[in-house]
């Protein structure tokens, strides 16, 4: 089926409009001309009737009664008109008509003096009555000259107008067709060029289109070329910005790598010497010194975790982090995380429990799964002051392993729920916020997304929060 948009209605429409308008104008001209011609014919017939009546009346006054009929008949033959002599009662005295009007019509004519009457043989006529005068004042001459509804000249007028209309409309139609065809050709050319720009292998910004006309299509083409130039400029600017951003990203990665090396070396030294001193190899420490060394070690450890989180986020943003997916026992990973976090929970007098299905095998990166669970559980312990934290492993057997982390903390307000997954953003009281970087949940969410899942939150103020994510269950390939 042909696409309706392939054909432009301008091509047949323009000549058709020209023909319709031309024919309408010709008809109007014909009607006006026929009206003027009819009025002129009527006026001419009335003038002839008056002239004939006056001339014959003057002649008949000087003609004897025995010659009047011959004079009337001679005048009728020479003028193609009906001429009658009637008396004051309407009776015919002499006539040059094969079939004169009825007596009643003659009386009406005599009383009217001039006007229009239908003669039996001539049809519609203009008549004029002229009394003969003394000593024949009882006699009058009536001259009836044909005045048809359609004058004989009307046919010539119609033929002339029709011929002229055909010539003019034909020429205008041809010119209109050529113009419409040219416009259609220009529009088709522009459409094909734009369609070519939309091809997958075309230049993204497009290329200018040659202006082939100075009409509206040419104006449209020029405007489109201006748009193409702007797109090209925007593309160049975008590519420059993209190149600049890529250079900055590489420089940032190099800077962070160098910074990591420069910061880790003294931090490891600080942590090592702090551990040696705390082990009392160099001698017994008093309580104040031990406490101060503990603060030094805790601060150094916290600083190292900050550096690790920043480097981890940088790797995620640059796409440099890759997953090493394999069959992972989710419950076993969760056990390790709970074991590591147990001392921190115990220090805050919180319960930390692990529940759910053992042997739940997921298709995941074990190191990154451990990192996700560690961030979520550590975050739950940090913001929970009483009660406890539960980690639940749910193997539903539907091709997914679901992990829930439920705490009895203060809950998260609805307006803060989206913000906690953003980098360097935290919710909760200010004392708890100062203990972290605000990157843990952001990193966890990105790692879960790399596994094809989504980290979801449900919370109610005063009743704690629940973090949930799903992993694809590991499916052994058939041999």
VOPAGU-2260 file (C-alpha; in pm, 1 decimal, decimal comma):
REM VOPAGU-2260
SITE   aa  ch    i         X         Y         Z
SITE  UNK   A    0       0,0       0,0       0,0
SITE  UNK   A    1     143,7     336,2     -98,7
SITE  UNK   A    2     232,6     570,0     182,6
SITE  UNK   A    3      -5,8     862,0     176,3
SITE  UNK   A    4     272,7    1100,4     272,2
SITE  UNK   A    5     465,8    1026,7     -50,6
SITE  UNK   A    6     229,9    1239,2    -263,1
SITE  UNK   A    7     185,0    1611,7    -220,6
SITE  UNK   A    8    -168,5    1744,4    -277,1
SITE  UNK   A    9     -15,8    2068,2    -412,0
SITE  UNK   A   10      53,6    1914,6    -754,9
SITE  UNK   A   11    -308,1    1839,1    -864,3
SITE  UNK   A   12    -464,8    2099,0    -637,7
SITE  UNK   A   13    -303,7    2410,5    -787,3
SITE  UNK   A   14    -421,3    2356,9   -1149,1
SITE  UNK   A   15    -762,7    2246,0   -1024,1
SITE  UNK   A   16    -802,9    2565,6    -822,5
SITE  UNK   A   17    -698,0    2773,9   -1123,1
SITE  UNK   A   18    -954,6    2598,5   -1346,9
SITE  UNK   A   19   -1233,5    2636,5   -1088,6
SITE  UNK   A   20   -1162,0    3003,8   -1029,7
SITE  UNK   A   21   -1126,6    3070,1   -1404,9
SITE  UNK   A   22   -1457,0    2899,5   -1489,9
SITE  UNK   A   23   -1634,2    3082,5   -1206,9
SITE  UNK   A   24   -1502,3    3418,9   -1328,9
SITE  UNK   A   25   -1600,5    3334,8   -1687,1
SITE  UNK   A   26   -1953,1    3242,8   -1580,3
SITE  UNK   A   27   -1985,6    3565,1   -1384,5
SITE  UNK   A   28   -1860,6    3765,3   -1683,5
SITE  UNK   A   29   -2105,7    3583,0   -1911,3
SITE  UNK   A   30   -2400,0    3649,8   -1683,1
SITE  UNK   A   31   -2311,7    4017,0   -1651,6
SITE  UNK   A   32   -2260,0    4045,3   -2028,2
SITE  UNK   A   33   -2590,3    3874,7   -2105,3
SITE  UNK   A   34   -2770,4    4108,7   -1866,2
SITE  UNK   A   35   -2614,6    4416,2   -2026,2
SITE  UNK   A   36   -2685,1    4278,0   -2374,3
SITE  UNK   A   37   -3049,1    4212,9   -2290,5
SITE  UNK   A   38   -3097,4    4562,7   -2150,5
SITE  UNK   A   39   -2932,4    4713,5   -2459,1
SITE  UNK   A   40   -3149,1    4497,1   -2688,5
SITE  UNK   A   41   -3464,7    4602,0   -2504,0
SITE  UNK   A   42   -3367,5    4967,7   -2522,8
SITE  UNK   A   43   -3289,4    4935,7   -2893,8
SITE  UNK   A   44   -3620,9    4759,8   -2963,1
SITE  UNK   A   45   -3814,9    5026,9   -2770,3
SITE  UNK   A   46   -3633,7    5302,1   -2960,7
SITE  UNK   A   47   -3706,6    5134,3   -3296,3
SITE  UNK   A   48   -4073,3    5091,0   -3201,3
SITE  UNK   A   49   -4105,0    5459,8   -3110,1
SITE  UNK   A   50   -3925,6    5569,7   -3426,6
SITE  UNK   A   51   -4139,7    5346,3   -3647,9
SITE  UNK   A   52   -4462,4    5460,2   -3483,6
SITE  UNK   A   53   -4371,8    5829,6   -3508,2
SITE  UNK   A   54   -4252,1    5802,3   -3872,1
SITE  UNK   A   55   -4555,9    5607,3   -3987,1
SITE  UNK   A   56   -4793,0    5839,3   -3801,9
SITE  UNK   A   57   -4647,6    6139,1   -3981,6
SITE  UNK   A   58   -4664,1    5965,2   -4319,2
SITE  UNK   A   59   -5014,5    5824,3   -4268,0
SITE  UNK   A   60   -5148,5    6171,3   -4191,4
SITE  UNK   A   61   -5060,1    6263,3   -4547,0
SITE  UNK   A   62   -5185,3    5934,9   -4698,8
SITE  UNK   A   63   -5537,2    5864,9   -4819,1
SITE  UNK   A   64   -5748,1    5606,2   -4648,6
SITE  UNK   A   65   -5727,8    5373,7   -4950,4
SITE  UNK   A   66   -5345,5    5365,9   -4938,3
SITE  UNK   A   67   -5294,8    5326,6   -4564,7
SITE  UNK   A   68   -5297,7    4946,3   -4564,6
SITE  UNK   A   69   -5037,4    4929,7   -4840,1
SITE  UNK   A   70   -4812,7    5176,0   -4656,9
SITE  UNK   A   71   -4844,1    4974,9   -4333,2
SITE  UNK   A   72   -4767,0    4642,7   -4505,4
SITE  UNK   A   73   -4468,8    4790,4   -4688,4
SITE  UNK   A   74   -4332,5    4924,6   -4361,7
SITE  UNK   A   75   -4382,9    4587,6   -4190,9
SITE  UNK   A   76   -4193,9    4400,6   -4463,5
SITE  UNK   A   77   -3900,9    4635,3   -4452,0
SITE  UNK   A   78   -3860,4    4650,7   -4074,9
SITE  UNK   A   79   -3944,5    4295,0   -3958,7
SITE  UNK   A   80   -4201,9    4433,5   -3713,5
SITE  UNK   A   81   -4576,3    4412,7   -3657,5
SITE  UNK   A   82   -4745,3    4743,7   -3745,3
SITE  UNK   A   83   -5114,8    4808,9   -3690,7
SITE  UNK   A   84   -5355,0    5101,3   -3726,3
SITE  UNK   A   85   -5631,6    5089,0   -3466,5
SITE  UNK   A   86   -5909,4    5323,2   -3370,3
SITE  UNK   A   87   -5984,1    5452,6   -3025,9
SITE  UNK   A   88   -6190,3    5137,7   -2947,5
SITE  UNK   A   89   -5904,9    4902,5   -3025,8
SITE  UNK   A   90   -6041,8    4781,0   -3357,9
SITE  UNK   A   91   -5785,5    4717,3   -3632,5
SITE  UNK   A   92   -5816,2    4948,5   -3929,7
SITE  UNK   A   93   -5508,3    4823,6   -4115,8
SITE  UNK   A   94   -5222,6    4592,4   -4021,0
SITE  UNK   A   95   -4904,9    4426,7   -4146,1
SITE  UNK   A   96   -4927,2    4122,3   -3921,7
SITE  UNK   A   97   -5023,3    3770,0   -4017,7
SITE  UNK   A   98   -5158,0    3715,5   -3671,6
SITE  UNK   A   99   -5228,8    4030,8   -3470,8
SITE  UNK   A  100   -5266,4    4025,7   -3088,8
SITE  UNK   A  101   -5612,5    3984,9   -2936,7
SITE  UNK   A  102   -5841,7    4284,7   -2902,2
SITE  UNK   A  103   -5790,4    4301,0   -2526,2
SITE  UNK   A  104   -5411,0    4321,5   -2572,2
SITE  UNK   A  105   -5455,3    4599,6   -2828,8
SITE  UNK   A  106   -5674,2    4799,0   -2590,0
SITE  UNK   A  107   -5408,2    4753,6   -2314,0
SITE  UNK   A  108   -5140,6    4871,9   -2554,5
SITE  UNK   A  109   -5347,5    5168,9   -2657,1
SITE  UNK   A  110   -5393,3    5268,6   -2294,3
SITE  UNK   A  111   -5027,6    5201,8   -2200,1
SITE  UNK   A  112   -4865,7    5393,5   -2483,3
SITE  UNK   A  113   -4544,0    5183,1   -2472,6
SITE  UNK   A  114   -4414,9    4869,1   -2303,4
SITE  UNK   A  115   -4376,6    4493,3   -2353,2
SITE  UNK   A  116   -4627,5    4253,8   -2504,8
SITE  UNK   A  117   -4622,6    3896,7   -2633,5
SITE  UNK   A  118   -4714,0    3886,9   -3000,8
SITE  UNK   A  119   -4853,6    3556,1   -3142,1
SITE  UNK   A  120   -4579,0    3521,1   -3406,8
SITE  UNK   A  121   -4294,3    3744,8   -3290,3
SITE  UNK   A  122   -4304,1    3646,3   -2922,6
SITE  UNK   A  123   -4180,5    3901,9   -2675,6
SITE  UNK   A  124   -4190,2    4252,0   -2830,6
SITE  UNK   A  125   -4145,1    4614,1   -2735,9
SITE  UNK   A  126   -4432,8    4831,1   -2860,4
SITE  UNK   A  127   -4500,4    5201,7   -2901,9
SITE  UNK   A  128   -4833,6    5379,4   -2975,3
SITE  UNK   A  129   -4841,7    5703,1   -3175,0
SITE  UNK   A  130   -5174,4    5883,6   -3241,0
SITE  UNK   A  131   -5215,4    6018,4   -3598,5
SITE  UNK   A  132   -5343,7    6353,5   -3475,6
SITE  UNK   A  133   -5605,9    6588,8   -3631,1
SITE  UNK   A  134   -5799,5    6531,6   -3838,1
SITE  UNK   A  135   -5734,0    6158,6   -3767,0
SITE  UNK   A  136   -5709,1    6179,0   -3390,3
SITE  UNK   A  137   -5931,7    5871,1   -3353,9
SITE  UNK   A  138   -5663,3    5657,4   -3515,4
SITE  UNK   A  139   -5330,5    5543,7   -3373,6
SITE  UNK   A  140   -5027,7    5346,6   -3502,1
SITE  UNK   A  141   -4886,6    5058,6   -3295,6
SITE  UNK   A  142   -4532,4    4937,8   -3382,7
SITE  UNK   A  143   -4419,8    4607,0   -3225,6
SITE  UNK   A  144   -4045,4    4527,0   -3253,1
SITE  UNK   A  145   -3912,2    4184,6   -3139,6
SITE  UNK   A  146   -3726,4    4192,9   -2803,9
SITE  UNK   A  147   -3647,2    3825,5   -2718,6
SITE  UNK   A  148   -3537,3    3711,7   -2369,8
SITE  UNK   A  149   -3209,4    3586,1   -2516,8
SITE  UNK   A  150   -3075,7    3830,8   -2772,5
SITE  UNK   A  151   -2932,1    3687,1   -3091,4
SITE  UNK   A  152   -2591,4    3830,3   -3000,4
SITE  UNK   A  153   -2583,2    3617,7   -2680,9
SITE  UNK   A  154   -2448,0    3311,9   -2862,2
SITE  UNK   A  155   -2157,5    3506,8   -2997,9
SITE  UNK   A  156   -2085,3    3650,7   -2656,1
SITE  UNK   A  157   -2091,8    3304,9   -2492,8
SITE  UNK   A  158   -1863,3    3158,2   -2760,5
SITE  UNK   A  159   -1617,9    3446,1   -2728,1
SITE  UNK   A  160   -1607,5    3425,4   -2348,8
SITE  UNK   A  161   -1576,4    3045,0   -2358,2
SITE  UNK   A  162   -1289,0    3060,9   -2606,0
SITE  UNK   A  163   -1106,7    3329,5   -2410,2
SITE  UNK   A  164   -1164,6    3143,8   -2083,2
SITE  UNK   A  165   -1035,1    2817,5   -2228,4
SITE  UNK   A  166    -718,9    2988,0   -2352,5
SITE  UNK   A  167    -650,1    3178,0   -2030,4
SITE  UNK   A  168    -743,2    2894,9   -1795,6
SITE  UNK   A  169    -542,0    2647,6   -1999,7
SITE  UNK   A  170    -234,3    2870,1   -1991,2
SITE  UNK   A  171    -280,2    2940,2   -1619,6
SITE  UNK   A  172    -332,8    2569,3   -1549,1
SITE  UNK   A  173     -11,9    2477,6   -1728,9
SITE  UNK   A  174     180,4    2748,5   -1543,5
SITE  UNK   A  175      27,4    2635,9   -1212,3
SITE  UNK   A  176     112,8    2273,4   -1283,8
SITE  UNK   A  177     470,9    2361,6   -1368,9
SITE  UNK   A  178     498,2    2574,1   -1053,4
SITE  UNK   A  179     343,6    2304,4    -832,2
SITE  UNK   A  180     564,3    2038,9    -990,1
SITE  UNK   A  181     870,0    2252,3    -924,5
SITE  UNK   A  182     766,7    2312,0    -562,8
SITE  UNK   A  183     697,9    1941,3    -518,0
SITE  UNK   A  184    1036,9    1857,5    -662,6
SITE  UNK   A  185    1206,6    2096,1    -419,2
SITE  UNK   A  186    1011,9    1959,8    -122,8
SITE  UNK   A  187    1088,9    1600,9    -226,1
SITE  UNK   A  188    1457,1    1687,3    -257,7
SITE  UNK   A  189    1463,2    1842,6      90,7
SITE  UNK   A  190    1270,8    1547,7     237,4
SITE  UNK   A  191    1510,7    1294,2      86,7
SITE  UNK   A  192    1811,0    1486,4     218,3
SITE  UNK   A  193    1660,3    1501,3     567,6
SITE  UNK   A  194    1576,1    1128,7     549,7
SITE  UNK   A  195    1937,4    1057,6     451,6
SITE  UNK   A  196    2054,6    1253,5     757,6
SITE  UNK   A  197    1841,9    1024,9     976,9
SITE  UNK   A  198    2027,1     711,9     861,0
SITE  UNK   A  199    2232,9     530,7    1122,7
SITE  UNK   A  200    2563,3     584,5     940,0
SITE  UNK   A  201    2500,4     953,9     865,1
SITE  UNK   A  202    2685,9    1243,3    1022,7
SITE  UNK   A  203    2519,7    1310,8    1362,5
SITE  UNK   A  204    2481,4    1685,2    1306,7
SITE  UNK   A  205    2376,6    1648,4     942,0
SITE  UNK   A  206    2495,2    1843,2     639,4
SITE  UNK   A  207    2361,1    2165,5     483,3
SITE  UNK   A  208    2106,3    2132,0     201,0
SITE  UNK   A  209    2154,3    2320,1    -124,6
SITE  UNK   A  210    1900,0    2602,6    -168,4
SITE  UNK   A  211    1743,6    2549,7    -512,3
SITE  UNK   A  212    1466,4    2812,3    -503,1
SITE  UNK   A  213    1395,2    3157,5    -364,7
SITE  UNK   A  214    1035,5    3082,6    -263,2
SITE  UNK   A  215     904,3    2958,6      71,0
SITE  UNK   A  216    1076,2    2623,0      20,8
SITE  UNK   A  217    1406,0    2807,5     -17,9
SITE  UNK   A  218    1337,4    3004,2     301,7
SITE  UNK   A  219    1256,6    2678,3     482,3
SITE  UNK   A  220    1576,2    2518,3     350,4
SITE  UNK   A  221    1783,3    2815,6     464,0
SITE  UNK   A  222    1628,5    2798,8     811,9
SITE  UNK   A  223    1699,6    2425,7     825,3
SITE  UNK   A  224    2063,1    2489,9     728,3
SITE  UNK   A  225    2092,1    2737,2    1015,9
SITE  UNK   A  226    1959,6    2464,3    1246,7
SITE  UNK   A  227    2211,5    2215,3    1105,5
SITE  UNK   A  228    2494,0    2462,7    1166,8
SITE  UNK   A  229    2382,2    2502,6    1526,4
SITE  UNK   A  230    2367,4    2125,9    1572,5
SITE  UNK   A  231    2715,2    2093,7    1424,7
SITE  UNK   A  232    2847,8    2362,9    1659,5
SITE  UNK   A  233    2676,8    2195,1    1955,3
SITE  UNK   A  234    2825,0    1858,6    1854,1
SITE  UNK   A  235    3174,8    2005,3    1830,4
SITE  UNK   A  236    3131,9    2168,6    2168,7
SITE  UNK   A  237    2999,4    1842,4    2314,2
SITE  UNK   A  238    3290,1    1642,5    2175,1
SITE  UNK   A  239    3536,6    1895,5    2312,7
SITE  UNK   A  240    3368,3    1881,7    2652,2
SITE  UNK   A  241    3364,0    1501,0    2635,6
SITE  UNK   A  242    3733,0    1489,2    2549,4
SITE  UNK   A  243    3811,3    1735,4    2825,6
SITE  UNK   A  244    3604,0    1534,7    3074,7
SITE  UNK   A  245    3779,9    1213,8    2967,8
SITE  UNK   A  246    4117,2    1377,7    3023,4
SITE  UNK   A  247    4003,1    1505,7    3362,0
SITE  UNK   A  248    3872,7    1160,5    3453,5
SITE  UNK   A  249    4205,0    1000,4    3366,6
SITE  UNK   A  250    4390,7    1267,0    3558,5
SITE  UNK   A  251    4157,6    1217,9    3855,0
SITE  UNK   A  252    4209,5     841,8    3847,9
SITE  UNK   A  253    4584,6     889,3    3833,3
SITE  UNK   A  254    4567,3    1144,5    4114,1
SITE  UNK   A  255    4355,6     917,0    4334,0
SITE  UNK   A  256    4587,1     622,1    4269,1
SITE  UNK   A  257    4888,5     828,4    4360,4
SITE  UNK   A  258    4709,5     977,7    4660,8
SITE  UNK   A  259    4603,8     632,4    4774,8
SITE  UNK   A  260    4962,7     509,6    4762,3
SITE  UNK   A  261    5097,3     818,5    4938,2
SITE  UNK   A  262    4832,5     804,7    5213,3
SITE  UNK   A  263    4823,7     429,8    5266,2
SITE  UNK   A  264    5198,3     405,6    5329,2
SITE  UNK   A  265    5206,5     634,4    5636,6
SITE  UNK   A  266    4866,4     501,8    5754,8
SITE  UNK   A  267    4992,2     143,6    5746,1
SITE  UNK   A  268    5299,1     255,7    5936,8
SITE  UNK   A  269    5082,5     430,7    6197,1
SITE  UNK   A  270    4856,5     126,8    6233,2
SITE  UNK   A  271    5156,5    -106,6    6254,4
SITE  UNK   A  272    5336,5      92,8    6522,8
SITE  UNK   A  273    5009,4     138,3    6713,5
SITE  UNK   A  274    4955,2    -240,9    6713,9
SITE  UNK   A  275    5315,4    -299,4    6826,0
SITE  UNK   A  276    5279,9     -51,6    7113,2
SITE  UNK   A  277    4941,5    -192,2    7214,6
SITE  UNK   A  278    5091,8    -541,3    7226,4
SITE  UNK   A  279    5329,2    -407,9    7503,3
SITE  UNK   A  280    5633,9    -566,2    7341,9
SITE  UNK   A  281    5833,1    -253,1    7428,2
SITE  UNK   A  282    5702,6    -242,6    7780,5
SITE  UNK   A  283    5391,6    -214,1    7988,9
SITE  UNK   A  284    5156,6      75,0    7911,0
SITE  UNK   A  285    4958,2     266,5    8160,0
SITE  UNK   A  286    4584,2     311,3    8109,8
SITE  UNK   A  287    4607,4     665,9    7972,8
SITE  UNK   A  288    4870,5     573,2    7714,5
SITE  UNK   A  289    4675,1     264,9    7608,1
SITE  UNK   A  290    4362,8     477,7    7564,0
SITE  UNK   A  291    4547,9     735,7    7358,4
SITE  UNK   A  292    4703,3     468,2    7136,8
SITE  UNK   A  293    4354,9     320,8    7086,0
SITE  UNK   A  294    4227,9     658,1    6967,7
SITE  UNK   A  295    4524,6     687,4    6728,8
SITE  UNK   A  296    4462,3     340,6    6588,1
SITE  UNK   A  297    4085,8     396,7    6552,3
SITE  UNK   A  298    4138,2     730,5    6376,3
SITE  UNK   A  299    4394,0     581,4    6137,0
SITE  UNK   A  300    4163,4     288,6    6065,5
SITE  UNK   A  301    3873,3     527,1    6001,2
SITE  UNK   A  302    4087,3     735,4    5767,0
SITE  UNK   A  303    4186,6     424,7    5573,7
SITE  UNK   A  304    3820,3     325,7    5534,5
SITE  UNK   A  305    3744,6     673,3    5399,4
SITE  UNK   A  306    4021,6     639,2    5142,4
SITE  UNK   A  307    3896,7     291,9    5044,7
SITE  UNK   A  308    3539,6     419,1    4995,8
SITE  UNK   A  309    3649,4     713,5    4781,1
SITE  UNK   A  310    3865,9     488,9    4561,1
SITE  UNK   A  311    3584,4     235,9    4535,0
SITE  UNK   A  312    3336,3     502,7    4423,0
SITE  UNK   A  313    3587,7     638,3    4171,2
SITE  UNK   A  314    3631,1     292,5    4022,1
SITE  UNK   A  315    3253,0     249,5    3994,9
SITE  UNK   A  316    3206,8     586,3    3824,8
SITE  UNK   A  317    3486,8     531,8    3575,1
SITE  UNK   A  318    3371,4     180,9    3489,9
SITE  UNK   A  319    3701,8      33,9    3598,5
SITE  UNK   A  320    3543,1    -209,8    3841,8
SITE  UNK   A  321    3455,0    -553,1    3700,1
SITE  UNK   A  322    3262,0    -835,7    3860,3
SITE  UNK   A  323    3399,9   -1188,4    3890,2
SITE  UNK   A  324    3075,0   -1381,8    3908,4
SITE  UNK   A  325    3056,1   -1739,0    4029,4
SITE  UNK   A  326    2846,4   -1967,6    4245,7
SITE  UNK   A  327    2836,6   -1805,4    4591,4
SITE  UNK   A  328    2689,9   -1937,3    4915,6
SITE  UNK   A  329    2502,6   -1626,9    5027,4
SITE  UNK   A  330    2442,8   -1759,2    5379,5
SITE  UNK   A  331    2814,0   -1828,8    5428,8
SITE  UNK   A  332    2905,6   -1476,8    5315,0
SITE  UNK   A  333    2643,6   -1334,6    5549,9
SITE  UNK   A  334    2789,5   -1541,8    5837,2
SITE  UNK   A  335    3131,3   -1389,4    5782,0
SITE  UNK   A  336    2987,6   -1036,0    5775,7
SITE  UNK   A  337    2786,0   -1097,1    6093,8
SITE  UNK   A  338    3094,3   -1241,3    6265,2
SITE  UNK   A  339    3298,4    -932,7    6174,4
SITE  UNK   A  340    3027,4    -687,1    6281,2
SITE  UNK   A  341    2942,2    -874,0    6603,3
SITE  UNK   A  342    3195,5    -691,6    6823,4
SITE  UNK   A  343    3065,5    -350,9    6711,1
SITE  UNK   A  344    2706,4    -457,0    6780,6
SITE  UNK   A  345    2803,5    -596,7    7117,4
SITE  UNK   A  346    2978,8    -270,0    7202,9
SITE  UNK   A  347    2642,3     -92,6    7150,0
SITE  UNK   A  348    2455,1    -374,5    7335,8
SITE  UNK   A  349    2264,1    -469,3    7016,4
SITE  UNK   A  350    2159,8    -814,3    6897,4
SITE  UNK   A  351    2294,5    -915,8    6557,4
SITE  UNK   A  352    2121,4   -1227,1    6422,0
SITE  UNK   A  353    2137,8   -1423,6    6097,4
SITE  UNK   A  354    1833,0   -1616,8    5981,3
SITE  UNK   A  355    1709,3   -1791,9    5673,1
SITE  UNK   A  356    1798,0   -2062,3    5427,1
SITE  UNK   A  357    2140,5   -2221,7    5439,5
SITE  UNK   A  358    2300,6   -2320,6    5111,7
SITE  UNK   A  359    2130,4   -2046,1    4909,6
SITE  UNK   A  360    2356,2   -2027,0    4602,2
SITE  UNK   A  361    2359,0   -1707,9    4396,6
SITE  UNK   A  362    2539,5   -1602,0    4078,6
SITE  UNK   A  363    2750,3   -1318,0    4220,1
SITE  UNK   A  364    3095,3   -1180,0    4290,3
SITE  UNK   A  365    3177,3   -1302,4    4644,3
SITE  UNK   A  366    3403,2   -1008,0    4728,9
SITE  UNK   A  367    3149,2    -748,8    4614,4
SITE  UNK   A  368    2858,3    -933,5    4779,8
SITE  UNK   A  369    3053,9    -928,8    5105,8
SITE  UNK   A  370    3113,0    -556,5    5056,8
SITE  UNK   A  371    2741,1    -490,4    4996,5
SITE  UNK   A  372    2635,7    -683,5    5305,8
SITE  UNK   A  373    2909,2    -524,7    5514,2
SITE  UNK   A  374    2801,6    -173,2    5414,2
SITE  UNK   A  375    2431,1    -237,7    5477,1
SITE  UNK   A  376    2477,9    -418,8    5809,1
SITE  UNK   A  377    2737,9    -166,7    5928,7
SITE  UNK   A  378    2502,4     117,5    5839,5
SITE  UNK   A  379    2215,7     -49,3    6028,7
SITE  UNK   A  380    2430,6     -96,8    6341,3
SITE  UNK   A  381    2559,1     260,9    6324,0
SITE  UNK   A  382    2211,2     414,9    6326,8
SITE  UNK   A  383    2048,8     170,5    6572,1
SITE  UNK   A  384    2075,2     253,4    6941,9
SITE  UNK   A  385    1857,0     -20,6    7091,3
SITE  UNK   A  386    1710,0    -353,2    6992,2
SITE  UNK   A  387    1904,1    -526,0    6719,8
SITE  UNK   A  388    1970,4    -603,1    6356,2
SITE  UNK   A  389    1859,8    -913,9    6166,7
SITE  UNK   A  390    1996,3   -1046,8    5838,1
SITE  UNK   A  391    1750,6   -1280,0    5662,8
SITE  UNK   A  392    1841,8   -1496,7    5364,7
SITE  UNK   A  393    1532,9   -1601,6    5164,4
SITE  UNK   A  394    1568,4   -1866,8    4894,5
SITE  UNK   A  395    1227,4   -1875,8    4728,4
SITE  UNK   A  396    1325,9   -2128,3    4465,1
SITE  UNK   A  397    1204,4   -1903,0    4187,3
SITE  UNK   A  398    1546,2   -1829,3    4044,6
SITE  UNK   A  399    1621,8   -1555,6    4299,5
SITE  UNK   A  400    1791,5   -1525,2    4636,9
SITE  UNK   A  401    1654,4   -1239,1    4848,1
SITE  UNK   A  402    1853,9   -1074,1    5125,7
SITE  UNK   A  403    1682,2    -864,0    5394,0
SITE  UNK   A  404    1852,1    -648,8    5657,2
SITE  UNK   A  405    1606,0    -541,0    5926,2
SITE  UNK   A  406    1693,3    -303,0    6211,9
SITE  UNK   A  407    1503,4    -154,9    6504,2
SITE  UNK   A  408    1645,2     192,8    6456,8
SITE  UNK   A  409    1458,0     524,5    6445,1
SITE  UNK   A  410    1343,7     478,0    6084,5
SITE  UNK   A  411    1393,5     712,7    5791,6
SITE  UNK   A  412    1162,4     999,1    5702,0
SITE  UNK   A  413    1004,5     976,0    5352,5
SITE  UNK   A  414    1176,6    1296,3    5235,9
SITE  UNK   A  415    1518,1    1152,2    5330,5
SITE  UNK   A  416    1486,7     806,8    5173,6
SITE  UNK   A  417    1613,3     902,8    4830,3
SITE  UNK   A  418    1900,2    1107,7    4973,3
SITE  UNK   A  419    2057,1     820,5    5169,7
SITE  UNK   A  420    2153,3     646,7    4844,0
SITE  UNK   A  421    2333,8     956,4    4715,5
SITE  UNK   A  422    2707,3    1005,1    4752,2
SITE  UNK   A  423    2822,1    1186,1    5068,2
SITE  UNK   A  424    2466,2    1206,4    5200,2
SITE  UNK   A  425    2337,6    1062,4    5529,0
SITE  UNK   A  426    2021,9    1063,2    5736,9
SITE  UNK   A  427    1968,7    1031,5    6110,3
SITE  UNK   A  428    2110,4    1222,8    6403,0
SITE  UNK   A  429    2421,1    1436,1    6361,1
SITE  UNK   A  430    2632,0    1226,9    6599,9
SITE  UNK   A  431    2584,5     915,8    6387,2
SITE  UNK   A  432    2641,1    1105,0    6061,7
SITE  UNK   A  433    2983,8    1219,8    6174,1
SITE  UNK   A  434    3100,6     858,3    6197,7
SITE  UNK   A  435    3093,7     783,5    5823,9
SITE  UNK   A  436    3156,7     913,9    5474,0
SITE  UNK   A  437    2805,5     877,0    5340,4
SITE  UNK   A  438    2934,2     645,0    5063,8
SITE  UNK   A  439    2844,3     302,8    5203,5
SITE  UNK   A  440    2485,5     277,1    5078,1
SITE  UNK   A  441    2570,3     455,8    4750,5
SITE  UNK   A  442    2842,3     198,2    4678,6
SITE  UNK   A  443    2613,5     -86,3    4785,9
SITE  UNK   A  444    2337,2      30,2    4553,3
SITE  UNK   A  445    2574,2      50,4    4254,9
SITE  UNK   A  446    2721,3    -293,1    4324,2
SITE  UNK   A  447    2371,0    -443,9    4349,6
SITE  UNK   A  448    2279,7    -274,3    4018,9
SITE  UNK   A  449    2588,8    -428,9    3857,6
SITE  UNK   A  450    2451,0    -768,0    3965,1
SITE  UNK   A  451    2122,6    -685,6    3788,3
SITE  UNK   A  452    1924,1    -608,8    4103,9
SITE  UNK   A  453    1796,3    -309,3    4296,1
SITE  UNK   A  454    1850,5    -206,1    4656,7
SITE  UNK   A  455    1508,3    -127,5    4804,5
SITE  UNK   A  456    1416,6      45,5    5128,6
SITE  UNK   A  457    1104,1      30,7    5340,6
SITE  UNK   A  458    1092,2     223,8    5665,4
SITE  UNK   A  459     860,2     372,5    5920,9
SITE  UNK   A  460     957,5     637,1    6170,6
SITE  UNK   A  461    1002,8     485,8    6516,5
SITE  UNK   A  462     981,4     127,1    6387,7
SITE  UNK   A  463    1308,6      70,8    6205,3
SITE  UNK   A  464    1404,0       7,4    5844,2
SITE  UNK   A  465    1434,6    -283,4    5601,4
SITE  UNK   A  466    1688,1    -296,8    5316,3
SITE  UNK   A  467    1622,5    -562,6    5051,9
SITE  UNK   A  468    1806,2    -673,9    4739,6
SITE  UNK   A  469    1771,3    -970,9    4507,5
SITE  UNK   A  470    2037,3   -1184,2    4341,5
SITE  UNK   A  471    1996,7   -1423,1    4053,0
SITE  UNK   A  472    2019,9   -1782,6    4169,3
SITE  UNK   A  473    2309,5   -1980,6    4026,8
SITE  UNK   A  474    2199,9   -2229,4    3761,5
SITE  UNK   A  475    2441,1   -2504,6    3659,3
SITE  UNK   A  476    2475,7   -2544,6    3284,4
SITE  UNK   A  477    2357,3   -2874,3    3145,0
SITE  UNK   A  478    2635,0   -3095,2    3010,8
